[in-house]
């Protein structure tokens, strides 16, 4: 059976032929063909039943809802807290801070490849852009807009800590900001790489994990965190945690987040605040039609 | 937000299983689902009331799955480039065994069904899931994927053929079906031979 015949057969079995076409094909079928078609349809339906044998676990759904609530809470609370004037000041500060980190002492390094090889202690020290302790490293992480907390328990600087922070650097990898933190783990070098969860850098990390070049990898906040080193304490990846937004001072109840009435959050001046832009990757298939918002099948454009 | 989530929750099982069967790395399924729900919420103003909400949700989910699969940089086994002669010969020994009792056959294949399904190309998986599992029409699938209907038909036919090829080869290697005339015959043939010899 050639491909065109095969496609027509499946259109017939799927009930997608017009009544006239279906009747024509039906008349032309021998009894043996009819029997074979029936068994093929039975096989496909059995495969479909097996593929559909999965229900959404409660945990998965709660995570989806919680993630959405966190996003809305972040936009609503922060915007309500800041107000537009403070937001403008913060934006200026963020630009200056980012410029101070990434353009000092040299311009952001554009790298074609994301080097994920193991280094020596000596090399790690020379690669760092900032070497003056935890606050500077935290500033590098913050400037790259990763919503993670570096060492929230301040364990790195404790006397019994097995690792010392040597420095940090930020790189521009194909338009994505990547942060590296360098450690001395009881004399052995280790490196922690933070990359955006979605993008080319994350893909490179995924490849390195599959190839066994990375010791561990974890998704935290909006970052993918990977650790490189021949002897890395398992606790190293735990020194990074999701950050939390500042608690409001207006006596808002703990627990569920309430969005002000109406569909959008507003700031103190009553101006609508847009939720943070979700990257619009909804049109990854080719032949995007920017025309009408609905189509013949009644599906709205996304 | 509660109303919106309530409407989306009606489809949570369908959305979850689609992501589960479509995404290469199953550890991403929860993230893909959460991302799709968030994106649907953020873009809810773009949905035209009275149109197909379920198809609109699936369109968002399809794109999230596509991004997730692209990120894991999995290169699908190039079955979709398979020439005609690599597809199952319907006259091959054992092929009819496969079709005779599909439930028993697939039970014996076990989890290989899911593994084989993941080995066919992303767009073929998507089309099969949308048609066979979720019951969308060819036209709806074409609109969601923004491809011609004829292309949907091609992906469905090829995807189904490639999946059978994978399962058939697996079954032959494991002895679930006959692998050829010289191979060990099926039990009922042995029984009937013994009956002839005895009687």
Interface residues (C-beta under 8 A of the other chain):
Chain A: X1 X2 X3 X6 X7 X9 X10 X11 X14 X16 X36 X39 X40 X42 X43 X44 X45 X46 X47 X48 X50 X51 X52 X54 X55 X56 X57 X59 X60 X61 X63 X64 X65 X67 X68 X69 X71 X72 X198 X199 X202 X203 X206 X207 X219 X259 X275 X278 X281 X282 X283 X284 X285 X286 X287 X288 X289 X293 X294 X295 X296 X297 X298 X299 X300 X301 X302
Chain B: X1 X5 X9 X12 X13 X15 X16 X17 X20 X21 X29 X30 X31 X33 X34 X37 X38 X39 X41 X42 X43 X46 X47 X48 X50 X51 X52 X55 X56 X59 X60 X63 X64 X66 X67 X70 X71 X72 X73 X84 X90 X98 X99 X100 X102 X103 X106 X113 X114 X117 X128 X129 X131 X132 X133 X137 X138 X139 X140 X142 X143 X144 X145 X146 X147 X153 X154 X156 X157 X158 X160 X161 X163 X164
